[in-house]
């Protein structure tokens, strides 16, 4: 294995922990030795890299610049290790994926299982969350690829593939609307609903449509997780809303019915697979991307 410079590891660990003592515990080194390393780096840089606070440390502007460079160097080193292993006929390493919650309980785990059946030496680190949170992790090289809804255009983002994603109403099979093949949001007004909170991209779309048309929904609950909303729909019959890819598992099982919303503003969303522009990706990540592209192509209308 290729080992990064110890100073890089120490600096990164302290920045993540926000505490020299906690970073030392994680690294299994003495806090005095770790503090001495940080002081030496600050002397070499000619400026403080951390603010010393009553309960920990915080990066200075200079520290943020250096940590950003260090993390990219660590990512490049992992990529080089991966390429060397490929030359030796191995496929190993760790794939770091950030994905929307809509794909975290179905597409993402099934894709990982499929990939590891062929490449058992590859491990995965998967983070689920909202789009802006995951894009922040991608920019910091905490993850290597994202599968998210409607990211804002950016020169720092290289889009690999897109999948159209209409917003759907999810209802129980016994709901009065369950037999419909298409709905407008106005059709849901007279029924109780379950809504995601303001961190959801789908919630912002719904709010925009309601504001323009001066309609109102009757939410019984607002929640920050997709699974809670789905379970609430199962138990109460309230309508919840989800991008189409997040409805496939329940629809296959017959637990819930997924009905696309025909309002023009609710049919333009996309699920986007992307990486940071300029990032050198490990071999395992690149081959997993090929699998994801294939899986998403199967879902393309």
N, C-alpha and C positions, 0 to 999 in steps of 0.2 A: 504494500500500500504506500502511496505517496502521502507524506505527512506535511501539512502546512507549517509555516514558521510559528513557533510558539507564541511570539508576540502578537501575531494575528489572532490566534485562538483566544489569548487572554483579553485582548482589547474587545473582541466581539462578545465574549462571555460577560464582561463587566457592563458593556452597553446594554445587553439583553436583560441582565439581572437588575440593573440600576443600583447595585450594591457590590462593593468589593468583597465583603464577607460572604454573601450568598454565592457570588461567582466562584470564590475560592473553594467553597464546599462542593459545588458542582464539578469543579475541575480536579478536586482532591489534591489541592496544594495549600500551603500556608498562606493566610491572608497577607502576612507581612511580605512574603516573596512576590505575591501578585501586586501588591501596592508598589513595591520597589520597581517592578517591570513597568507599571503605568507611569511612574515618575520618570523613569529613563526615557520612555517614549515621549513624554512631554518635554523633556530636556532636548531630545533630538529634534522635535518639531518646533521648539522655540516658543511654545505657547501652551496654556492649559488645554487639555482635551476633555476634562470633566470638571463640572462645578461640584465642590464638596458641600453637601447638604446635611442638615442634622440627622436625617435618616437615609443616607445613601448618597448616590452621585447621579449627575445628569450630564449628558453630552453638551459641550459647548458647540458653537458653530464650527470651529476648527475640528472638533471631535467628530461631528456629523459627517464632514467632508472625508475624513480619514476612514471612518467606519464604513461609509458607503463604498469607498475604493477597496477596502479590505474584504468586504463581503462579496464583491464581484470577483476578486482574485480567488477567494475560496471556492466560489461557484465554478470558475474556470479550471481550477485544480481538480475538482470532482469530475468535470467533463473530460479532462485529459486522462484521468484514471480510467474512466469508462471506455475511452477510445483505445487505450492500451490493452484493456481486457478484451475488447473486441478483436484486436490483432492476435491475441492469444486464443481466440476461439471461444471466449466466455461472454455471457451476457449477465452481468451482475449490476449491483448498485441500488440506488434508491430513487424512485420517481416521486416528486413532490407536486401534488395536484391541489388546486383550489377550485371548488365547484359550488354552484348554486345549490341550495337545499332541494330544489325541484329534481335534481339528478342524483342527490346523495343517497337516496334509499333504493334506487332501482338501477339506472344506467351505470353509474360510477362503480358500485360494488360488483355488478355482473361483468363489467369490462375488466376490472382488476382480476377477478376469478379466471376469466378466459385467458388473460395475458399470463398469469402466473402458472397456468396449466402447461404452457409452453416454455416459460422462463422462471422456474422455481427459485432461482437465485436472486430475483429482483424483489426488493421490498418497496412498500408504498407508504407515504405520509400524505393523508388526505385531510384538507381543511374545508369545511363548508361554511358559507356565510353569504352576506349580501355583496353585490357587485363592487361597490367602492372599497369596501374592506379588503376584498380579495385582490383588486388591482393595486392597492397599496402594498400588500405582501409581495406581489409580483415585481413591483418596481424596486423593492428592497432585496430581491433575490431570495426571499424566504421560501418561495415556491417557484416552480419552473414553468408551469402552464396553468391556464384558467379555463373553465367552462362556465360562462356567466351569461346573464341576460342583459342585452342592450348596453354594452359599455360605450362610453362617450368616445368619439374618434380621437386618436392621439398618435403623434409621430413616434411615441415610445412603445406602441402596441402593434405587433404583427399578427394580423388575423389569418388563421389557417383555413377555417371553414365556418360557414354560417348555416343555421337551420331555422326556417320560419317557425314562429311559435305564437299562434293565436292564444288569447286568454280564454279560458273555459270556465263555465259554471259547473261545480260538482254538487250533485244531488243524490239522495238515496233512491234506489229503484222504485220506492213507493211514493215518491214526491209527485205532485201534480204536473210538474214540468218534465218529468223523466222521459216521456215519449217524444219530446221535441228533438229535432236534428240541429236546429239553430235557434239562438235566442238573441234578443237585444237586451241591454242592461235594464232598460225600462220594464221588461217583462218580470224582473226579479223584485220590483219595488214592493209588491204587496206581501212578500214572504220575508220571514226573518233570515238574516245572513250572518256569517262569521267572516271577519276581515283581518287581514294581516296589518301590522302596525305601519307607521310611516317609513320604516326602513325598507319595506318591500317595494320593489319597482312596480309590481302589479297594483299595489295600493295607490301609488301616485298616478298611474294610468286611470284607475277607477275614479279617483277624486277629480281629475281633469275633465272626464266625461260628465260627471255629475254637476260640476260647476258650470260647464258650458250649456247643459240642457236644463239646469235648475231642477234636477231631480234629487231625491234623497233615498237612501237605503236605511233599513232598520237593523243595525248590528246588535246582536245579543252579546258578542264578545269580540275583542281585538286581541291578537296574540302575535308573538314574535317568532313562532315556529310553524312550519307547514304541517308537521305531523299533528300538532295540537288542533289545528283548524280542521284537518281531515277527520280526526277522531270525534271532534265536536259535531261535525256533519253526520257521521255515522250514528251518534247517540241521540241527537236532537232533531235531525232532519233539516237544520238550517243550511242555506246555500253558502258554500265557500267558493273561492275563486283561485285558480291555479293555471300556470302556463301548461300547455298541453302535455309536454314531456313529463310533468310531474303528476299526471293523472293516469298514466298507462297501467301501472301496477294494479291499482284499485279497479280499473275498468276491466282488466283481464280476469280478475278474480270475481267480478260481478258484485263487488261490495258497494261501489258507487258508480254513477253514470256521469260521463263527461260530455258537456254540450258546448261547442264553440260559440263565443259571442260574436255577433255579426257587426257590431258597431265599428265603423272604419278605424277609429283610433285604437281599438283593442285588438286589431288583427295585424299590426305592423311590427310586432316585436320579433326579436331573433335571439336564439341561443348561439353564442359565439365561442369558438375554441381559439385561443390566442396565446402567444408567448411575448416576452419582452423583446423589442427590436434590438438586434445586435448581440443577444445572449447566445453563447455557445452551449448547446444542450448536450447532456450525456447521451450515449448511445441508447440506453434503456428508455430514456424519455422520448427520444425520437421514434423508436419503434413502437412505443405505447401510443404515441400520437397517430401513427398509421392505423392502429387498431381503432382508435376513437373516430377517426375520419371515416373508416369503413362502417362502423356502427351507426354514425349519424347519417350517412348516405342511405342506409336501409330505412331510416325514418323520414327521409325527405318525401314530401307529397308528390 
